[in-house]
Amino acid sequence: MLSLIWLLVCVLMVVSAWKVFVKAGKPGWAAIVPIYNAYVFLQIAGKPGWWLVLLLIPIVNLVVGIIAMLSFCKNFGKGGGFAAGMIFLPIIFYPILAFGDAAYAPVAPAQA
């Protein structure tokens, strides 16, 4: 029974990630390809591709991941609270982002 629940949760997360990628104009299949999905996530967040290397470094990846998630959510019109939900309760917040009315609208980076 527990295996079935775990399988359903995994399917929900894959479908949600697929839908979010499609909303952002990226191929949905990219959500299921390891490493490449992180690269596409960074593209959606508006971060440079070389940040993928930073995501592979322990401890550094926590900071970079949080910054990227904040930008990711911002590009869907969501704030920091939603980003915290995506980090701590992804099983709830990814489907909200995927199946809700949030639209991808990239925010231009601030000019110095």
Backbone torsions as a table, in degrees:
resi	resn	phi	psi	omega
1	MET	NA	-43.9	179.9
2	LEU	-63.9	-35.7	178.3
3	SER	-63.9	-39.4	179.2
4	LEU	-65.4	-42.5	178.0
5	ILE	-62.8	-43.9	179.5
6	TRP	-62.1	-42.2	178.5
7	LEU	-62.1	-42.7	179.0
8	LEU	-64.1	-39.2	178.1
9	VAL	-64.5	-43.3	179.0
10	CYS	-62.6	-44.0	178.5
11	VAL	-62.7	-42.9	178.0
12	LEU	-59.0	-43.3	-178.4
13	MET	-68.5	-39.7	179.0
14	VAL	-66.1	-45.2	179.3
15	VAL	-62.9	-41.3	179.6
16	SER	-64.3	-46.6	179.7
17	ALA	-63.2	-40.9	178.7
18	TRP	-58.5	-47.3	-177.9
19	LYS	-65.6	-39.3	178.5
20	VAL	-63.9	-43.4	179.2
21	PHE	-62.1	-42.3	179.1
22	VAL	-64.1	-39.9	177.3
23	LYS	-58.7	-33.3	-178.1
24	ALA	-86.5	4.0	178.1
25	GLY	82.0	16.7	178.8
26	LYS	-105.9	160.6	178.7
27	PRO	-67.8	134.0	-178.4
28	GLY	-64.2	-34.4	-178.9
29	TRP	-62.1	-21.2	179.6
30	ALA	-62.2	-22.6	-179.5
31	ALA	-67.3	-20.4	-176.9
32	ILE	-106.2	4.1	179.7
33	VAL	-100.1	115.0	-179.1
34	PRO	-57.4	148.3	-178.4
35	ILE	69.5	-51.9	179.2
36	TYR	-61.8	-34.7	179.4
37	ASN	-64.6	-33.9	176.8
38	ALA	-68.5	-37.9	177.6
39	TYR	-63.1	-45.8	179.0
40	VAL	-65.9	-39.2	175.8
41	PHE	-55.9	-45.1	179.2
42	LEU	-64.5	-37.1	176.7
43	GLN	-62.9	-44.6	179.7
44	ILE	-63.3	-36.8	179.2
45	ALA	-74.2	-11.5	-179.6
46	GLY	80.5	22.7	179.9
47	LYS	-101.9	153.9	-179.5
48	PRO	-66.8	149.8	-178.1
49	GLY	-62.0	-28.2	-178.6
50	TRP	-68.4	-12.4	175.0
51	TRP	-63.6	-17.7	176.8
52	LEU	-57.7	-37.3	177.4
53	VAL	-62.4	-40.3	179.4
54	LEU	-65.7	-31.4	178.1
55	LEU	-69.7	-14.4	179.5
56	LEU	-93.0	-4.3	-178.5
57	ILE	-98.7	120.9	179.7
58	PRO	-56.0	148.0	-177.7
59	ILE	72.3	-51.3	178.1
60	VAL	-60.5	-37.8	-177.8
61	ASN	-62.2	-28.3	178.0
62	LEU	-65.0	-47.0	-179.3
63	VAL	-67.4	-47.7	-179.2
64	VAL	-63.3	-40.7	179.1
65	GLY	-62.4	-40.7	178.5
66	ILE	-66.6	-44.7	178.9
67	ILE	-61.4	-43.6	-179.9
68	ALA	-65.8	-39.7	180.0
69	MET	-65.6	-38.2	176.4
70	LEU	-60.2	-45.4	179.4
71	SER	-67.8	-39.0	178.2
72	PHE	-57.3	-50.4	-179.4
73	CYS	-66.7	-37.6	179.1
74	LYS	-61.1	-37.0	179.5
75	ASN	-71.8	-11.9	173.6
76	PHE	-104.9	10.8	177.5
77	GLY	79.6	19.0	-179.5
78	LYS	-108.0	161.5	-177.3
79	GLY	-104.6	-166.7	-177.8
80	GLY	-64.8	-34.8	178.2
81	GLY	-64.2	-40.2	177.7
82	PHE	-67.4	-38.7	177.4
83	ALA	-61.9	-40.6	176.8
84	ALA	-62.3	-38.9	176.3
85	GLY	-64.3	-39.7	177.9
86	MET	-63.8	-32.6	-179.4
87	ILE	-78.4	-46.7	-172.3
88	PHE	-94.3	-25.6	179.8
89	LEU	-134.7	59.3	-175.6
90	PRO	-62.6	-28.6	-179.2
91	ILE	-63.3	-22.2	178.0
92	ILE	-98.1	-44.4	-170.8
93	PHE	-81.0	-32.5	176.0
94	TYR	-61.6	-47.8	176.7
95	PRO	-62.6	-33.6	176.9
96	ILE	-62.4	-44.7	179.4
97	LEU	-67.1	-40.7	-176.3
98	ALA	-69.8	-45.9	-172.0
99	PHE	-103.0	-2.3	177.3
100	GLY	-84.0	-169.2	-176.2
101	ASP	-93.5	9.8	-179.9
102	ALA	-64.2	134.2	178.9
103	ALA	-115.7	147.1	179.5
104	TYR	-78.7	119.0	177.0
105	ALA	-140.6	91.2	-174.9
106	PRO	-56.6	133.8	177.5
107	VAL	-88.9	129.5	178.9
108	ALA	-66.3	138.4	178.0
109	PRO	-64.3	146.2	-179.0
110	ALA	-65.8	137.4	178.2
111	GLN	-90.9	136.7	-179.0
112	ALA	-85.9	NA	NA
